[in-house]
Structures are given as C-alpha cells and as structure tokens.
Amino acid sequence: MIRVPLTKRGETLLRDELTDLKSTQRPAVIQAIAEAREHGDLKENAEYHAAREQQGFIEARIKDIEAKLSNAQVIDVTALDAKGKVVFGSTVKLVDLETDAELSYQIVGDDEADLKAGRISFGSPVAKALIGKSEGDEVAVTVPGGVKEYEILSVSYDAA
C-alpha cells in the first residue's frame, strides 16, 4: 500500500467534508429520493433521477475520502525538525531572480494543492526543485515557458 502524504490541515479538511457528506448531504438526498418516489411513475420522474445521480456522486466521494484517509501519512509540519531544509508541508518564500517578484508556497499533497492560495503539490516541478534545498539556495525550474530561477528567501514550518 502506498502512503499518501497529507498535512494536518488537509486531514482536517477531508474529515470535515466526510462528516458533512455523511451527516448532511446523504440524509438530504435520501429524503429527496423518498419525496420523488411519492410523485409516482419513476420512469419519467426527472427529480427522482437527479436525486439518484446526486446520491451516486455523494457515495463515490465518501468512498474516495475514506480511501484517501486510510492511506494517508499525516505530517504535522510544526513538529518537524528539518534543519532549515524545504520538506513536505514547509512554507517557502522565494524571489524570482528575473523579475524580483516575491512568491510564497506551501508544499502540500495533491488534494490540498491550490495555486491561488499559495499551496502547491509536492509533485509539481517547482516543489520538486525546492525539496531538500535551504534558505539562500538558488534553484532552476523548467516550466512550459522555459527555465525560471528562484532564490529561497526563507523556509518555515508553520501550520497553515
């Protein structure tokens, strides 16, 4: 079994979503199916078919989340002693050496990645180039537009 890295924040988000699906959305769709059945002929009952389709999506998502949580290796970034190196869960401040633009990324699991929020997947080209490096190091990242060069300004291990 392959363990999938997940931050504490990511685990909490998945558990919250699972709770919502099981305690709110699942009962609501079951109620919607029951009400649609009361309307008679199921063959031509669009409400019934829509509710059954929604139920399928909910059940699939529940199974997906449960599988992810059972295979998760939850990493508490605040408990790490990475000695200043970039590791899974760390937040890295960079400067683009070409434009002097400053960027900040937290390296997270695939399910947590959200570029607009500054969270990038550990499998992304930028994260792969950063992992193992330290403050002051320069990294070159091959991106679709060419090669980008960054300098690491700081590495922190805060829970985000």
Sine and cosine of phi, psi and omega as CSV:
sin_phi,cos_phi,sin_psi,cos_psi,sin_omega,cos_omega
0.00,0.00,0.75,-0.67,0.01,-1.00
-1.00,0.03,0.81,-0.59,0.05,-1.00
-0.99,0.11,0.72,-0.70,-0.02,-1.00
-0.96,-0.29,0.85,-0.53,-0.02,-1.00
-0.93,0.36,0.63,-0.78,-0.03,-1.00
-0.54,-0.84,0.69,-0.72,0.07,-1.00
-0.97,0.23,0.27,-0.96,0.06,-1.00
-0.85,0.53,-0.64,0.77,0.02,-1.00
-0.88,0.47,-0.69,0.72,0.01,-1.00
-0.89,0.45,-0.66,0.76,0.04,-1.00
-0.89,0.47,-0.70,0.71,0.00,-1.00
-0.88,0.48,-0.68,0.73,0.02,-1.00
-0.89,0.47,-0.69,0.72,0.02,-1.00
-0.91,0.42,-0.68,0.74,0.01,-1.00
-0.90,0.43,-0.63,0.77,0.04,-1.00
-0.90,0.44,-0.68,0.73,0.03,-1.00
-0.90,0.44,-0.66,0.75,0.01,-1.00
-0.88,0.47,-0.69,0.73,0.03,-1.00
-0.88,0.48,-0.70,0.71,0.02,-1.00
-0.88,0.47,-0.70,0.72,0.00,-1.00
-0.88,0.47,-0.69,0.72,-0.06,-1.00
-0.97,0.22,-0.61,0.79,-0.12,-0.99
-0.99,-0.11,-0.34,0.94,-0.04,-1.00
-0.88,-0.48,-0.85,0.53,-0.12,-0.99
-0.95,0.33,-0.67,0.74,0.00,-1.00
-0.88,0.47,-0.77,0.63,0.03,-1.00
-0.87,0.49,-0.58,0.81,-0.01,-1.00
-0.91,0.41,-0.66,0.75,-0.02,-1.00
-0.96,0.29,-0.54,0.84,0.08,-1.00
-0.90,0.44,-0.66,0.75,0.05,-1.00
-0.90,0.43,-0.66,0.75,0.01,-1.00
-0.90,0.44,-0.61,0.79,0.04,-1.00
-0.91,0.41,-0.69,0.73,0.01,-1.00
-0.88,0.48,-0.68,0.73,0.01,-1.00
-0.91,0.41,-0.64,0.76,0.00,-1.00
-0.92,0.40,-0.56,0.83,0.05,-1.00
-0.89,0.45,-0.55,0.83,-0.02,-1.00
-0.92,0.38,-0.30,0.96,-0.02,-1.00
-0.99,0.16,0.00,1.00,0.10,-0.99
0.97,-0.23,-0.70,-0.72,-0.14,-0.99
-0.75,0.66,0.91,-0.41,-0.06,-1.00
-0.97,0.23,-0.38,0.92,-0.04,-1.00
-0.88,0.47,-0.62,0.79,-0.06,-1.00
-0.92,-0.39,0.41,0.91,-0.07,-1.00
-0.98,-0.18,0.99,-0.12,-0.05,-1.00
-0.89,0.46,-0.61,0.80,0.00,-1.00
-0.89,0.46,-0.66,0.75,0.01,-1.00
-0.89,0.45,-0.74,0.67,-0.03,-1.00
-0.91,0.42,-0.62,0.78,0.04,-1.00
-0.91,0.42,-0.67,0.74,0.01,-1.00
-0.92,0.40,-0.64,0.77,0.04,-1.00
-0.91,0.42,-0.63,0.78,0.04,-1.00
-0.90,0.43,-0.69,0.73,0.03,-1.00
-0.88,0.47,-0.63,0.77,0.03,-1.00
-0.88,0.48,-0.65,0.76,0.03,-1.00
-0.88,0.47,-0.67,0.74,0.04,-1.00
-0.89,0.45,-0.69,0.72,-0.01,-1.00
-0.89,0.45,-0.74,0.68,-0.02,-1.00
-0.90,0.44,-0.63,0.77,0.02,-1.00
-0.91,0.42,-0.66,0.75,0.00,-1.00
-0.92,0.39,-0.63,0.78,0.05,-1.00
-0.87,0.50,-0.73,0.69,0.01,-1.00
-0.89,0.46,-0.66,0.75,0.00,-1.00
-0.88,0.47,-0.74,0.67,-0.02,-1.00
-0.91,0.42,-0.68,0.73,0.00,-1.00
-0.88,0.47,-0.63,0.78,0.03,-1.00
-0.91,0.41,-0.68,0.73,0.00,-1.00
-0.89,0.45,-0.68,0.73,-0.01,-1.00
-0.93,0.38,-0.57,0.82,-0.01,-1.00
-0.95,0.31,-0.43,0.91,0.01,-1.00
-0.98,-0.18,0.06,1.00,-0.10,-0.99
-0.98,0.21,0.61,-0.79,0.20,-0.98
-0.93,-0.36,0.99,-0.15,-0.08,-1.00
-0.98,0.22,0.81,-0.58,-0.04,-1.00
-0.91,-0.41,0.87,-0.50,0.05,-1.00
-1.00,0.00,0.98,-0.19,-0.10,-1.00
-0.89,0.46,-0.46,0.89,-0.01,-1.00
-0.95,0.30,-0.30,0.96,-0.01,-1.00
-0.99,-0.13,0.01,1.00,-0.03,-1.00
-0.97,0.24,0.56,-0.83,0.16,-0.99
-0.86,-0.52,0.98,0.21,-0.10,-0.99
-1.00,-0.05,0.08,1.00,0.06,-1.00
0.81,0.59,0.67,0.75,0.09,-1.00
0.99,0.13,0.02,1.00,0.01,-1.00
-1.00,0.05,0.45,-0.89,0.06,-1.00
-0.97,0.23,0.84,-0.54,0.02,-1.00
-0.69,-0.72,0.12,-0.99,0.07,-1.00
-0.82,0.58,0.76,-0.65,0.03,-1.00
1.00,-0.06,-0.31,0.95,-0.03,-1.00
-0.97,0.25,0.39,-0.92,0.06,-1.00
-0.96,-0.30,0.77,-0.64,-0.10,-1.00
-0.87,-0.50,0.79,-0.61,0.12,-0.99
-0.99,-0.16,0.76,-0.65,-0.06,-1.00
-0.80,-0.59,0.33,-0.94,0.20,-0.98
-0.82,-0.57,0.74,-0.67,0.08,-1.00
-0.97,0.26,0.88,-0.47,-0.10,-1.00
-0.93,0.37,-0.30,0.95,0.00,-1.00
-1.00,0.04,-0.64,0.77,-0.11,-0.99
-0.94,-0.33,-0.15,0.99,-0.10,-1.00
0.90,0.43,0.22,0.97,0.04,-1.00
-0.96,0.27,0.69,-0.73,0.04,-1.00
-0.99,-0.10,0.66,-0.75,-0.02,-1.00
-0.77,-0.64,0.42,-0.91,0.07,-1.00
-0.67,-0.74,0.78,-0.62,0.00,-1.00
-0.73,-0.68,0.63,-0.78,0.23,-0.97
-0.97,-0.24,0.71,-0.71,-0.02,-1.00
-1.00,-0.02,0.88,-0.48,-0.13,-0.99
-0.74,-0.68,-0.01,-1.00,0.06,-1.00
-0.97,0.25,0.22,-0.97,-0.05,-1.00
-0.83,0.55,-0.66,0.75,-0.05,-1.00
-0.95,0.33,-0.36,0.93,-0.04,-1.00
-1.00,-0.06,-0.25,0.97,-0.11,-0.99
-0.86,0.51,0.73,-0.69,0.03,-1.00
-0.39,-0.92,0.99,-0.12,-0.10,-0.99
-0.84,0.54,-0.64,0.77,-0.01,-1.00
-0.89,0.46,-0.48,0.88,0.01,-1.00
-1.00,-0.05,0.04,1.00,0.04,-1.00
0.99,0.14,0.35,0.94,0.03,-1.00
-0.92,-0.38,0.86,-0.51,-0.02,-1.00
-0.89,-0.45,0.52,-0.85,0.00,-1.00
-0.93,0.37,0.61,-0.79,0.03,-1.00
-0.88,0.47,-0.29,0.96,0.01,-1.00
-1.00,-0.02,-0.05,1.00,-0.02,-1.00
-0.95,0.30,0.42,-0.91,0.01,-1.00
-0.84,0.55,-0.64,0.77,-0.01,-1.00
-0.91,0.42,-0.74,0.67,-0.02,-1.00
-0.89,0.46,-0.68,0.73,0.01,-1.00
-0.86,0.51,-0.61,0.79,0.01,-1.00
-0.94,0.33,-0.51,0.86,-0.07,-1.00
-0.99,0.11,-0.57,0.82,-0.11,-0.99
-0.86,0.52,0.77,-0.64,0.00,-1.00
1.00,-0.07,-0.21,0.98,0.00,-1.00
-1.00,0.05,0.17,-0.98,-0.04,-1.00
-0.76,-0.64,0.16,-0.99,0.06,-1.00
-0.81,0.59,0.71,-0.71,0.01,-1.00
1.00,-0.07,-0.33,0.95,0.02,-1.00
-0.95,0.33,0.50,-0.87,0.11,-0.99
-0.95,-0.30,0.65,-0.76,0.00,-1.00
-0.77,-0.63,0.55,-0.83,0.09,-1.00
-0.92,-0.38,0.77,-0.64,-0.04,-1.00
-0.86,-0.52,0.81,-0.59,0.06,-1.00
-0.99,0.10,0.88,-0.48,0.02,-1.00
-0.86,-0.52,0.22,-0.98,-0.03,-1.00
-0.79,0.61,-0.50,0.87,-0.02,-1.00
-1.00,0.04,0.06,1.00,-0.02,-1.00
0.76,-0.65,-0.60,-0.80,-0.01,-1.00
-0.92,-0.40,0.79,-0.61,0.06,-1.00
-0.96,-0.29,0.66,-0.75,0.03,-1.00
-0.90,-0.43,0.74,-0.68,-0.02,-1.00
-0.79,-0.62,0.44,-0.90,0.19,-0.98
-0.91,-0.41,0.69,-0.73,0.02,-1.00
-0.99,0.15,0.88,-0.47,0.01,-1.00
-1.00,0.08,-0.64,0.77,0.01,-1.00
-0.35,-0.94,0.39,-0.92,0.06,-1.00
-0.77,-0.64,0.80,-0.61,0.02,-1.00
-0.75,-0.66,0.33,-0.94,-0.08,-1.00
-0.82,-0.57,0.76,0.65,-0.02,-1.00
-1.00,-0.01,0.55,-0.84,0.12,-0.99
-0.96,0.28,0.79,-0.61,-0.03,-1.00
-0.94,-0.34,0.00,0.00,0.00,0.00
